[in-house]
Amino acid sequence: MNRITVFAAGAAALSFAMPAMAQGSDATAPAGFRIEALAGWDHPSADGQHADGFLFGAGAGFDFAVGHAVSLGVDVEASDSTAKQSGIKAGRDLYAGGRINFGLSSKANLYLKGGYTNGRVSGFGSGDNLDGFRVGAGGQYVFSGKTYVGAEYRYSNYQSDFSRHQVVLTVGTRL
């Protein structure tokens, strides 16, 4: 619970600081439909046991401008993981949630996200499909036309004391 409190405090501080930093600049929050491929590190844990693995998947979303430097968005994602150790095998993960984007420039933005997640886990206790929530923070940089690269940290907490820490790299495009 302590991690969630620290994350929430950081998110609140960012949400107040980012619009102030963006004022008077060419900051533009992203808007429109996006699709992306993602890959990264997955660190699931349950009952004091941990595993590490490779995460891969795809995501999509739509961002609505609510100001010049701020937009709100919706996200969906499907991913899978190779994480397996000591009886824990993390599998696919489905996510649906929302996000708030803060434009830093015409090419860069930061965002905070949160929502519902459902993970498939095998090898312990209460079942294979676990419901939970995810919170995260990340950034994106447009490097050519509408194509961007990004990085994100996220924490997911599920039923039955199962959780995940993930660091994800993304490549996507806005349509």
C-alpha positions in Angstrom: 0.0 0.0 0.0 3.0 2.3 0.6 4.0 2.2 -3.0 0.5 3.2 -4.2 0.6 6.2 -1.8 4.0 7.3 -3.1 2.9 6.8 -6.7 -0.3 8.8 -6.2 1.6 11.7 -4.6 4.0 11.7 -7.5 1.2 11.6 -10.0 -0.6 14.5 -8.3 2.6 16.6 -8.3 3.1 15.9 -12.0 -0.5 16.8 -12.9 -0.1 20.2 -11.4 3.5 20.9 -12.5 3.2 19.8 -16.2 0.7 22.3 -17.4 2.6 25.1 -15.7 5.9 24.0 -17.5 4.1 23.8 -20.8 2.7 27.3 -20.7 4.2 29.8 -23.2 5.9 27.0 -25.2 5.1 25.1 -28.3 3.8 22.3 -26.1 1.0 20.3 -27.7 -0.7 17.3 -26.2 -1.2 14.3 -28.5 -4.7 13.8 -30.0 -6.3 11.2 -32.2 -6.2 7.4 -32.7 -2.9 5.5 -31.9 -1.7 1.9 -32.2 1.6 0.6 -30.8 3.8 -2.4 -30.3 5.3 -3.0 -26.9 8.1 -5.0 -25.4 9.9 -5.0 -22.0 10.6 -6.5 -18.6 7.9 -8.3 -16.5 8.5 -9.0 -12.8 5.4 -10.8 -11.4 5.3 -11.9 -7.7 3.0 -13.9 -5.5 3.3 -15.4 -2.0 6.9 -14.1 -1.7 8.0 -15.7 -4.9 9.2 -13.7 -7.9 9.9 -14.3 -11.5 11.4 -12.2 -14.4 10.5 -12.4 -18.0 10.1 -10.8 -21.4 6.8 -8.9 -22.0 5.4 -8.3 -25.5 2.1 -7.2 -27.0 0.1 -4.5 -28.7 -2.0 -1.6 -27.7 -4.4 1.0 -29.1 -6.1 4.1 -27.9 -7.7 7.5 -28.6 -6.7 10.8 -27.1 -9.1 13.8 -26.9 -7.6 17.3 -26.6 -9.0 19.2 -23.6 -6.5 22.1 -23.9 -3.5 23.0 -26.0 -1.1 21.1 -23.7 -3.4 18.5 -22.1 -5.4 15.6 -23.5 -7.4 12.7 -22.0 -7.3 9.3 -23.5 -8.6 5.7 -23.4 -6.3 2.7 -23.8 -6.7 -1.0 -24.5 -3.9 -3.5 -24.5 -3.2 -7.2 -24.9 0.2 -8.6 -23.8 1.9 -11.9 -22.9 4.9 -12.8 -20.8 7.7 -15.4 -20.6 8.0 -15.0 -16.8 8.2 -18.4 -15.1 9.9 -19.5 -11.9 9.2 -21.4 -8.7 5.7 -22.4 -9.6 4.6 -19.0 -11.0 3.9 -18.7 -14.7 2.6 -15.3 -15.8 0.7 -15.4 -19.1 -1.5 -13.0 -21.1 -2.6 -9.7 -19.6 -5.6 -7.6 -20.8 -5.9 -3.9 -19.9 -8.5 -1.2 -20.4 -8.2 2.2 -18.8 -7.7 6.0 -19.1 -4.8 8.4 -19.3 -4.0 12.1 -19.0 -1.3 13.4 -21.4 0.8 16.6 -20.8 2.5 18.1 -23.8 6.1 19.1 -23.2 6.8 20.3 -26.8 5.4 19.6 -30.2 7.3 16.3 -30.2 7.3 15.1 -26.6 4.7 14.3 -23.9 4.4 12.7 -20.5 1.3 10.8 -19.3 -0.2 9.1 -16.3 -2.6 6.1 -16.7 -4.8 3.8 -14.7 -7.4 1.2 -15.2 -8.6 -2.4 -15.0 -6.4 -5.4 -15.8 -7.0 -9.1 -16.1 -4.0 -11.4 -16.0 -3.7 -15.1 -16.6 -1.5 -16.8 -14.0 -0.9 -20.5 -13.4 0.8 -22.5 -10.8 -0.6 -21.1 -7.5 -3.8 -21.1 -5.5 -6.9 -19.4 -6.5 -7.2 -19.7 -10.3 -5.9 -18.8 -13.6 -7.6 -15.4 -14.4 -7.1 -12.7 -11.9 -8.8 -9.2 -11.9 -6.9 -6.1 -10.7 -5.9 -2.5 -11.4 -2.9 -0.9 -13.1 -1.3 2.5 -12.6 1.6 3.8 -14.7 3.5 6.7 -16.0 5.4 7.2 -19.2 6.5 9.4 -22.0 6.5 9.5 -25.8 8.7 11.2 -28.4 7.7 11.7 -32.0 10.7 11.0 -34.2 9.2 11.0 -37.7 5.9 12.3 -38.9 3.3 10.6 -36.7 5.6 7.7 -35.5 6.7 7.8 -31.9 8.8 5.8 -29.4 8.0 5.7 -25.7 8.9 4.2 -22.3 6.6 3.4 -19.5 6.7 2.0 -15.9 3.6 0.4 -14.6 2.4 -1.5 -11.5 -0.5 -3.9 -11.5 -2.1 -5.4 -8.4 -4.4 -8.4 -8.8 -6.5 -10.7 -6.6 -4.8 -13.3 -4.4 -1.8 -11.2 -3.6 -0.4 -11.3 -7.2 1.3 -8.2 -8.5 3.5 -7.1 -11.4 6.1 -4.4 -12.0 6.8 -3.8 -15.7 9.1 -1.5 -17.7 7.9 -1.3 -21.3 9.3 0.3 -24.5 6.8 1.2 -27.2 6.9 2.0 -30.9 3.6 3.4 -32.4 1.9 5.7 -34.8 -1.0 8.1 -34.7 -3.5 7.7 -37.5 
